[in-house]
């Protein structure tokens, strides 16, 4: 019945406009009817590892007339970064011919090992996954075309325990169009105007051992880039899309304890573009969450931005914590919540041990609380 309906639509489309092609995605039993077909291939997220992508795609391509791909990517919690985004992924098996999403894969429990269940949902991991896909697509001449699913995070009724509850977080921008780091990876491959982006604009504290070698990644469509750490040049790199990760624009270096500044200068076709970030490098060890600290990070007469952070018994921020925070307020003002973003949710998983929330002021004073299971609730008064 469905095949008859699809055939009717296909024929009608050609009759109404013979110049246009018909296309569908993720409907395996009708893929021979349409002109262009996009299968479900979630290498590195729901099934397999992302280095499976090209072999799985080649297998799928051989079964259709024109192979389009719009079913790929993965969820990432805005503001969550990782020094090692591959922890807990060692048990995932490579799948050279099938990496489709199946029933239950979107759940955070059960079935086979997979990044969607066992990964950290960090922007760090998804940046690598997307970078690999885009690198491979440049060497797949049989690929009719590609788009990304989806552009923006969107609401869903079936994901109540996601980092932002009831949100599909696969977008390259948040629901309010705040750009995630993955946005700039796409820019580096798919745009012509010169651009450069240091990974980690929303990563205020990095961590590790004193003197440990860390990687700085730059995403750019420029031919050449030079990186500076604390005012000292780390040298130049030439962009090569096949040199994964970051198309060869990466530098390995130790950071100094405390504040670090990173600047990049890149050139393309006679134009120069720059980018700059600062972050704190934490070498103190941190343990389990023991306290919640609540502080004002920005305030005007109309609103206040607040940050809740988990600290251990020694007062060090728990930088790998993803524990759930709950925000509430008392008074005439109100919190900006239920917006589906990482900084406008009443209930949200921490990103690197913290979460932000905005209070719209009203009345003489308001009290905001931040709570989490097993910990004493934090209070702060805003006048």
Secondary structure, 3 states (H helix, E strand, C coil): CHHHHHHHHHHHHHHHCCCCCCEEECCHHHCCCCCEEECCCCECCCECCHHHHHHHHHHHHCCCCCEEECCCCCCCCCCCCCCCCCCCCCCCCCCCCCCCCCCCCCCCCCCCCCHHHHCCCCHHHHHHHHHHHHHHHCCCCCEEEECCCCCECEECCCCCCCCECCEECCCCECCCCCECHHHHHHHHHHCCCCCEEECCCCCCEEECCCCCEEEEEEEECCCEEEEEECCEEEEEEECCCCCCCHHHCEEEEECCCEEEEEEEEEEECCEEEEEEEEEEEECCCCCCCCEEEEEEEEECCCEEEEEEEEECCCCCECCCCCCEEEEEEEECCEECCCCCCCCCCCEEECECCEEEEEEECCCCCEEEEEECCCCCCEEEEEC
